[in-house]
Amino acid sequence: MLELRHLRTLIALREAGSLVEAAERVHLTQSALSHQIKDLEERLNTPLFLRKTRPVTFTRAGERLLELAEQVLPQVRMAERDLARLAGEEQGRLHMAIECHSCFQWLMPTIDRFRDHWPEVEVDIPSGRNFDPLPALSREQLDLVITADPQALTGIHYEPLFRYEGLLALSRQHRLADRSFITAEELAEETLIIYPVEHSRLDVFTQFLDPASVTPREIRTAELTVMMMQLVASGRGVCALPNWALTEYLERNYIRALPLGEHGVWSTLFAAIRTEQRDLPWMEDFLRTARETSFAVLEGIKPA
């Protein structure tokens, strides 16, 4: 009667707060998810949550099943890991590179959780190497690359992690701070602060400025997000960053942030891995842990 998929669905519903977003998380249509929950409620002869509430409000029966899910699902996950070890598939190496300066906010807790469960897998983020990450992945110098810029490479699989919106950060006193969104043309008179990477790897250029044939008045680079925020807050430029990277500064009312264009600019972050490693139990677990951790620590992201 009660299946693991039901428990996973209820957890997703609680975390997402709505049927639409919960359906995205469990890779179902909203109609299919609603049917699944309705079928379970009919079997149990009791409603599990109150309709038309946001965030979702669970009934006592729903809360009880959530308690069960919190107990059972981690045990199932641990059993899956143990079975992989018994099958002798626990050994491995996970050397990774990050084409995302602001990814450490969710990546480091992901690595910590993964190491707790897979101590036999060698995890490292090599530094000081002069190579392009994705070709190095093909050459087996790396095992995983976090990227928002997938390239068509033979033998490389791109696993979507989550979607995020790019926002333009600007000082609270900026002349455009009260706008509801920013246009590409309005950046022609601005100093744009970026990380020291190629423009072709930045969404603000590829998805926003380049299609409009707009070039900022000046481009300035900064290594760290906190440096960018100091420059922005003091009125020495603007910068485009993922929404989650700006959460702390927005909560402190340190800056303002505007969507890029009326409809915003959304991108997908991927984990690139070699195809032959796709089904390794520890690799599957790392990717699952990365998604779970991301949604636990970041705000404003959506399922890919």
C-alpha positions as a LaTeX table, in Angstrom:
\begin{tabular}{lrrr}
\hline
Residue & $x$ (\AA) & $y$ (\AA) & $z$ (\AA) \\
\hline
Met1 & 0.00 & 0.00 & 0.00 \\
Leu2 & 2.54 & 2.55 & 1.15 \\
Glu3 & 5.61 & 2.75 & $-1.09$ \\
Leu4 & 8.96 & 4.55 & $-0.90$ \\
Arg5 & 7.96 & 6.77 & $-3.80$ \\
His6 & 5.06 & 8.06 & $-1.73$ \\
Leu7 & 7.40 & 9.02 & 1.10 \\
Arg8 & 9.80 & 10.73 & $-1.31$ \\
Thr9 & 6.89 & 12.62 & $-2.83$ \\
Leu10 & 5.71 & 13.92 & 0.54 \\
Ile11 & 9.22 & 15.06 & 1.45 \\
Ala12 & 9.48 & 16.88 & $-1.88$ \\
Leu13 & 6.08 & 18.48 & $-1.29$ \\
Arg14 & 7.13 & 19.74 & 2.12 \\
Glu15 & 10.45 & 21.10 & 0.88 \\
Ala16 & 9.07 & 22.68 & $-2.28$ \\
Gly17 & 5.92 & 24.10 & $-0.70$ \\
Ser18 & 3.73 & 23.58 & $-3.77$ \\
Leu19 & 2.57 & 20.80 & $-6.07$ \\
Val20 & 4.15 & 22.44 & $-9.11$ \\
Glu21 & 7.65 & 22.60 & $-7.66$ \\
Ala22 & 7.33 & 19.22 & $-5.92$ \\
Ala23 & 6.43 & 17.61 & $-9.25$ \\
Glu24 & 9.59 & 19.08 & $-10.78$ \\
Arg25 & 11.71 & 17.65 & $-7.99$ \\
Val26 & 10.42 & 14.09 & $-8.39$ \\
His27 & 10.37 & 14.34 & $-12.19$ \\
Leu28 & 6.60 & 14.00 & $-12.63$ \\
Thr29 & 3.97 & 16.18 & $-14.23$ \\
Gln30 & 1.76 & 18.06 & $-11.79$ \\
Ser31 & $-1.17$ & 15.93 & $-12.94$ \\
Ala32 & 0.72 & 12.69 & $-12.29$ \\
Leu33 & 1.82 & 13.88 & $-8.86$ \\
Ser34 & $-1.70$ & 14.95 & $-7.91$ \\
His35 & $-3.03$ & 11.56 & $-9.05$ \\
Gln36 & $-0.37$ & 9.73 & $-7.01$ \\
Ile37 & $-1.25$ & 11.66 & $-3.85$ \\
Lys38 & $-5.01$ & 11.33 & $-4.41$ \\
Asp39 & $-4.64$ & 7.58 & $-4.92$ \\
Leu40 & $-2.65$ & 7.29 & $-1.68$ \\
Glu41 & $-5.24$ & 9.34 & 0.23 \\
Glu42 & $-8.01$ & 7.08 & $-1.06$ \\
Arg43 & $-6.09$ & 3.99 & 0.04 \\
Leu44 & $-5.50$ & 5.47 & 3.49 \\
Asn45 & $-9.01$ & 6.97 & 3.62 \\
Thr46 & $-7.68$ & 10.32 & 4.90 \\
Pro47 & $-6.40$ & 13.60 & 3.40 \\
Leu48 & $-2.67$ & 14.24 & 3.75 \\
Phe49 & $-2.54$ & 18.00 & 3.22 \\
Leu50 & $-4.85$ & 20.99 & 2.85 \\
Arg51 & $-5.44$ & 22.09 & $-0.73$ \\
Lys52 & $-4.91$ & 25.69 & $-1.84$ \\
Thr53 & $-2.47$ & 26.54 & 0.94 \\
Arg54 & 1.02 & 27.90 & 0.26 \\
Pro55 & 3.28 & 26.70 & 1.61 \\
Val56 & 1.55 & 23.35 & 1.84 \\
Thr57 & $-0.10$ & 22.63 & 5.20 \\
Phe58 & $-0.13$ & 18.95 & 6.13 \\
Thr59 & $-2.83$ & 17.18 & 8.11 \\
Arg60 & $-1.97$ & 15.06 & 11.15 \\
Ala61 & $-1.92$ & 12.01 & 8.89 \\
Gly62 & 0.44 & 13.78 & 6.50 \\
Glu63 & 2.72 & 14.83 & 9.36 \\
Arg64 & 2.84 & 11.22 & 10.56 \\
Leu65 & 3.93 & 10.01 & 7.14 \\
Leu66 & 6.58 & 12.73 & 7.01 \\
Glu67 & 7.94 & 11.44 & 10.32 \\
Leu68 & 8.05 & 7.96 & 8.81 \\
Ala69 & 9.82 & 9.27 & 5.70 \\
Glu70 & 12.48 & 10.97 & 7.82 \\
Gln71 & 13.12 & 7.67 & 9.59 \\
Val72 & 12.91 & 5.26 & 6.66 \\
Leu73 & 14.48 & 7.07 & 3.70 \\
Pro74 & 17.90 & 7.66 & 5.33 \\
Gln75 & 17.98 & 3.98 & 6.36 \\
Val76 & 17.18 & 2.91 & 2.79 \\
Arg77 & 19.93 & 5.18 & 1.52 \\
Met78 & 22.43 & 3.71 & 3.99 \\
Ala79 & 21.41 & 0.17 & 3.04 \\
Glu80 & 22.01 & 0.98 & $-0.63$ \\
Arg81 & 25.50 & 2.21 & 0.23 \\
Asp82 & 26.22 & $-0.91$ & 2.28 \\
Leu83 & 25.06 & $-3.16$ & $-0.55$ \\
Ala84 & 27.39 & $-1.34$ & $-2.94$ \\
Arg85 & 30.27 & $-1.96$ & $-0.55$ \\
Leu86 & 29.38 & $-5.66$ & $-0.26$ \\
Ala87 & 29.46 & $-5.83$ & $-4.05$ \\
Gly88 & 33.03 & $-4.49$ & $-3.92$ \\
Glu89 & 32.21 & $-1.28$ & $-5.79$ \\
Glu90 & 33.20 & 1.22 & $-3.13$ \\
Gln91 & 36.74 & 2.00 & $-4.31$ \\
Gly92 & 37.10 & 5.05 & $-6.49$ \\
Arg93 & 38.58 & 8.47 & $-7.08$ \\
Leu94 & 36.63 & 11.70 & $-7.31$ \\
His95 & 38.88 & 14.52 & $-8.44$ \\
Met96 & 36.82 & 17.50 & $-9.51$ \\
Ala97 & 37.04 & 21.02 & $-10.87$ \\
Ile98 & 34.55 & 23.86 & $-10.52$ \\
Glu99 & 33.80 & 26.30 & $-13.32$ \\
Cys100 & 31.77 & 28.34 & $-10.87$ \\
His101 & 33.36 & 30.74 & $-8.39$ \\
Ser102 & 30.32 & 30.84 & $-6.11$ \\
Cys103 & 29.65 & 27.09 & $-5.99$ \\
Phe104 & 31.56 & 26.40 & $-2.78$ \\
Gln105 & 28.52 & 27.51 & $-0.75$ \\
Trp106 & 26.77 & 24.23 & $-1.54$ \\
Leu107 & 29.66 & 22.08 & $-2.77$ \\
Met108 & 31.66 & 21.96 & 0.45 \\
Pro109 & 28.77 & 20.64 & 2.60 \\
Thr110 & 28.06 & 18.17 & $-0.21$ \\
Ile111 & 31.63 & 16.88 & $-0.06$ \\
Asp112 & 31.49 & 16.66 & 3.74 \\
Arg113 & 28.33 & 14.55 & 3.65 \\
Phe114 & 29.70 & 12.36 & 0.88 \\
Arg115 & 32.98 & 11.70 & 2.72 \\
Asp116 & 31.04 & 10.60 & 5.79 \\
His117 & 29.34 & 7.85 & 3.79 \\
Trp118 & 32.09 & 6.95 & 1.31 \\
Pro119 & 35.41 & 7.25 & 3.17 \\
Glu120 & 37.00 & 4.79 & 0.75 \\
Val121 & 36.56 & 7.16 & $-2.22$ \\
Glu122 & 39.43 & 9.60 & $-2.68$ \\
Val123 & 37.94 & 13.09 & $-2.99$ \\
Asp124 & 40.04 & 16.06 & $-4.05$ \\
Ile125 & 39.80 & 19.42 & $-5.83$ \\
Pro126 & 43.20 & 19.71 & $-7.55$ \\
Ser127 & 44.59 & 23.24 & $-7.83$ \\
Gly128 & 47.43 & 24.84 & $-9.67$ \\
Arg129 & 46.94 & 22.86 & $-12.86$ \\
Asn130 & 46.90 & 24.68 & $-16.15$ \\
Phe131 & 44.24 & 22.81 & $-18.08$ \\
Asp132 & 40.68 & 23.23 & $-19.34$ \\
Pro133 & 38.50 & 21.16 & $-17.00$ \\
Leu134 & 36.24 & 19.46 & $-19.54$ \\
Pro135 & 39.03 & 18.22 & $-21.85$ \\
Ala136 & 40.90 & 17.12 & $-18.70$ \\
Leu137 & 37.80 & 15.13 & $-17.75$ \\
Ser138 & 37.95 & 13.37 & $-21.11$ \\
Arg139 & 41.64 & 12.59 & $-20.53$ \\
Glu140 & 40.79 & 11.13 & $-17.08$ \\
Gln141 & 42.82 & 13.78 & $-15.26$ \\
Leu142 & 39.55 & 14.70 & $-13.56$ \\
Asp143 & 36.46 & 12.70 & $-12.66$ \\
Leu144 & 33.81 & 15.42 & $-12.35$ \\
Val145 & 33.42 & 19.04 & $-13.45$ \\
Ile146 & 30.79 & 21.47 & $-12.17$ \\
Thr147 & 29.83 & 23.65 & $-15.14$ \\
Ala148 & 27.04 & 25.76 & $-16.57$ \\
Asp149 & 28.60 & 25.60 & $-20.04$ \\
Pro150 & 28.34 & 22.03 & $-21.39$ \\
Gln151 & 30.37 & 21.16 & $-24.46$ \\
Ala152 & 29.74 & 18.31 & $-26.87$ \\
Leu153 & 32.57 & 15.92 & $-25.97$ \\
Thr154 & 32.58 & 12.22 & $-26.79$ \\
Gly155 & 32.11 & 10.05 & $-23.72$ \\
Ile156 & 31.03 & 12.91 & $-21.43$ \\
His157 & 27.63 & 12.89 & $-19.72$ \\
Tyr158 & 26.09 & 16.06 & $-18.25$ \\
Glu159 & 23.93 & 15.45 & $-15.21$ \\
Pro160 & 21.69 & 18.47 & $-14.44$ \\
Leu161 & 21.82 & 19.55 & $-10.80$ \\
Phe162 & 19.50 & 22.57 & $-10.60$ \\
Arg163 & 18.39 & 25.72 & $-12.37$ \\
Tyr164 & 19.19 & 29.20 & $-11.11$ \\
Glu165 & 18.48 & 32.79 & $-12.10$ \\
Gly166 & 21.21 & 35.32 & $-12.80$ \\
Leu167 & 20.60 & 38.68 & $-11.11$ \\
Leu168 & 22.29 & 42.05 & $-11.47$ \\
Ala169 & 23.65 & 43.37 & $-8.19$ \\
Leu170 & 23.86 & 47.13 & $-7.79$ \\
Ser171 & 24.17 & 49.63 & $-4.96$ \\
Arg172 & 21.03 & 50.71 & $-3.14$ \\
Gln173 & 21.70 & 54.29 & $-4.29$ \\
His174 & 22.16 & 53.34 & $-7.94$ \\
Arg175 & 20.08 & 55.29 & $-10.46$ \\
Leu176 & 18.46 & 52.03 & $-11.60$ \\
Ala177 & 17.90 & 50.53 & $-8.15$ \\
Asp178 & 14.14 & 51.11 & $-8.18$ \\
Arg179 & 13.54 & 49.38 & $-11.52$ \\
Ser180 & 11.68 & 46.08 & $-11.66$ \\
Phe181 & 14.28 & 44.65 & $-14.10$ \\
Ile182 & 17.35 & 45.79 & $-16.05$ \\
Thr183 & 17.66 & 45.97 & $-19.84$ \\
Ala184 & 20.83 & 45.13 & $-21.74$ \\
Glu185 & 20.99 & 48.66 & $-23.17$ \\
Glu186 & 21.09 & 50.13 & $-19.67$ \\
Leu187 & 24.37 & 48.31 & $-19.00$ \\
Ala188 & 26.10 & 50.15 & $-21.84$ \\
Glu189 & 26.89 & 53.00 & $-19.43$ \\
Glu190 & 27.96 & 50.79 & $-16.52$ \\
Thr191 & 31.15 & 49.28 & $-15.15$ \\
Leu192 & 30.54 & 45.52 & $-15.09$ \\
Ile193 & 32.46 & 43.56 & $-12.47$ \\
Ile194 & 33.13 & 39.93 & $-13.39$ \\
Tyr195 & 35.22 & 36.99 & $-12.29$ \\
Pro196 & 38.53 & 36.67 & $-14.22$ \\
Val197 & 37.22 & 34.15 & $-16.77$ \\
Glu198 & 36.45 & 34.23 & $-20.48$ \\
His199 & 33.32 & 36.20 & $-21.38$ \\
Ser200 & 32.07 & 33.13 & $-23.28$ \\
Arg201 & 31.64 & 31.36 & $-19.93$ \\
Leu202 & 29.49 & 34.06 & $-18.34$ \\
Asp203 & 25.72 & 34.06 & $-18.78$ \\
Val204 & 25.51 & 37.85 & $-18.55$ \\
Phe205 & 27.38 & 38.00 & $-21.86$ \\
Thr206 & 26.14 & 34.90 & $-23.70$ \\
Gln207 & 22.46 & 35.18 & $-22.76$ \\
Phe208 & 22.00 & 38.89 & $-22.15$ \\
Leu209 & 24.53 & 41.36 & $-23.54$ \\
Asp210 & 25.81 & 39.60 & $-26.67$ \\
Pro211 & 22.34 & 38.90 & $-28.16$ \\
Ala212 & 21.59 & 42.62 & $-27.77$ \\
Ser213 & 25.00 & 43.63 & $-29.17$ \\
Val214 & 25.72 & 45.64 & $-26.03$ \\
Thr215 & 29.14 & 46.21 & $-24.47$ \\
Pro216 & 29.52 & 47.71 & $-20.99$ \\
Arg217 & 31.40 & 50.98 & $-20.71$ \\
Glu218 & 34.07 & 49.25 & $-18.63$ \\
Ile219 & 34.80 & 45.72 & $-17.44$ \\
Arg220 & 36.56 & 45.12 & $-14.13$ \\
Thr221 & 37.54 & 41.79 & $-12.60$ \\
Ala222 & 37.53 & 40.55 & $-9.00$ \\
Glu223 & 38.55 & 37.15 & $-7.67$ \\
Leu224 & 36.09 & 36.85 & $-4.79$ \\
Thr225 & 32.35 & 37.40 & $-4.43$ \\
Val226 & 32.84 & 39.45 & $-1.26$ \\
Met227 & 35.18 & 41.79 & $-3.16$ \\
Met228 & 32.53 & 42.20 & $-5.85$ \\
Met229 & 29.91 & 43.05 & $-3.25$ \\
Gln230 & 32.14 & 45.70 & $-1.66$ \\
Leu231 & 32.71 & 47.33 & $-5.03$ \\
Val232 & 29.01 & 47.17 & $-5.88$ \\
Ala233 & 27.85 & 48.54 & $-2.52$ \\
Ser234 & 30.23 & 51.48 & $-2.82$ \\
Gly235 & 28.90 & 52.36 & $-6.27$ \\
Arg236 & 31.97 & 51.39 & $-8.26$ \\
Gly237 & 30.20 & 49.01 & $-10.58$ \\
Val238 & 27.52 & 46.34 & $-10.99$ \\
Cys239 & 27.84 & 42.57 & $-11.31$ \\
Ala240 & 25.72 & 39.62 & $-12.42$ \\
Leu241 & 25.72 & 36.56 & $-10.16$ \\
Pro242 & 23.52 & 33.53 & $-9.46$ \\
Asn243 & 20.60 & 34.40 & $-7.18$ \\
Trp244 & 21.84 & 32.12 & $-4.39$ \\
Ala245 & 25.21 & 33.90 & $-4.27$ \\
Leu246 & 23.45 & 37.18 & $-3.46$ \\
Thr247 & 21.08 & 35.91 & $-0.75$ \\
Glu248 & 23.30 & 36.85 & 2.21 \\
Tyr249 & 23.90 & 40.38 & 0.93 \\
Leu250 & 20.24 & 40.96 & 0.11 \\
Glu251 & 19.16 & 39.80 & 3.55 \\
Arg252 & 21.57 & 42.31 & 5.09 \\
Asn253 & 20.14 & 45.03 & 2.80 \\
Tyr254 & 23.67 & 45.58 & 1.55 \\
Ile255 & 22.75 & 45.75 & $-2.15$ \\
Arg256 & 19.82 & 45.61 & $-4.58$ \\
Ala257 & 19.33 & 42.89 & $-7.18$ \\
Leu258 & 17.34 & 43.04 & $-10.42$ \\
Pro259 & 16.39 & 40.40 & $-13.00$ \\
Leu260 & 18.26 & 40.50 & $-16.29$ \\
Gly261 & 15.48 & 41.45 & $-18.66$ \\
Glu262 & 11.74 & 41.32 & $-18.19$ \\
His263 & 11.65 & 37.51 & $-18.15$ \\
Gly264 & 14.97 & 36.95 & $-16.39$ \\
Val265 & 17.94 & 34.83 & $-17.38$ \\
Trp266 & 17.87 & 31.24 & $-16.12$ \\
Ser267 & 20.66 & 28.70 & $-16.49$ \\
Thr268 & 21.28 & 25.09 & $-15.52$ \\
Leu269 & 24.24 & 23.89 & $-13.50$ \\
Phe270 & 25.58 & 20.49 & $-14.52$ \\
Ala271 & 27.91 & 17.86 & $-13.16$ \\
Ala272 & 29.96 & 16.56 & $-16.07$ \\
Ile273 & 31.20 & 12.99 & $-15.68$ \\
Arg274 & 32.53 & 10.28 & $-17.96$ \\
Thr275 & 29.79 & 8.06 & $-19.32$ \\
Glu276 & 31.38 & 4.85 & $-18.07$ \\
Gln277 & 31.25 & 6.15 & $-14.48$ \\
Arg278 & 27.62 & 7.20 & $-14.65$ \\
Asp279 & 26.24 & 4.05 & $-12.98$ \\
Leu280 & 28.87 & 3.67 & $-10.25$ \\
Pro281 & 27.04 & 3.56 & $-6.89$ \\
Trp282 & 29.28 & 6.17 & $-5.26$ \\
Met283 & 28.99 & 8.51 & $-8.25$ \\
Glu284 & 25.20 & 8.20 & $-8.22$ \\
Asp285 & 25.25 & 8.91 & $-4.49$ \\
Phe286 & 27.45 & 11.97 & $-4.91$ \\
Leu287 & 25.10 & 13.44 & $-7.52$ \\
Arg288 & 22.07 & 12.72 & $-5.36$ \\
Thr289 & 23.79 & 14.25 & $-2.34$ \\
Ala290 & 24.71 & 17.32 & $-4.38$ \\
Arg291 & 21.08 & 17.89 & $-5.36$ \\
Glu292 & 19.74 & 17.33 & $-1.85$ \\
Thr293 & 22.35 & 19.59 & $-0.28$ \\
Ser294 & 21.81 & 22.32 & $-2.86$ \\
Phe295 & 18.10 & 22.52 & $-2.17$ \\
Ala296 & 18.76 & 22.44 & 1.57 \\
Val297 & 21.24 & 25.34 & 1.65 \\
Leu298 & 20.37 & 27.50 & $-1.37$ \\
Glu299 & 17.37 & 29.72 & $-2.01$ \\
Gly300 & 15.76 & 30.54 & $-5.34$ \\
Ile301 & 16.87 & 27.46 & $-7.27$ \\
Lys302 & 14.62 & 25.08 & $-9.19$ \\
Pro303 & 14.88 & 21.42 & $-10.26$ \\
Ala304 & 16.62 & 20.98 & $-13.58$ \\
\hline
\end{tabular}
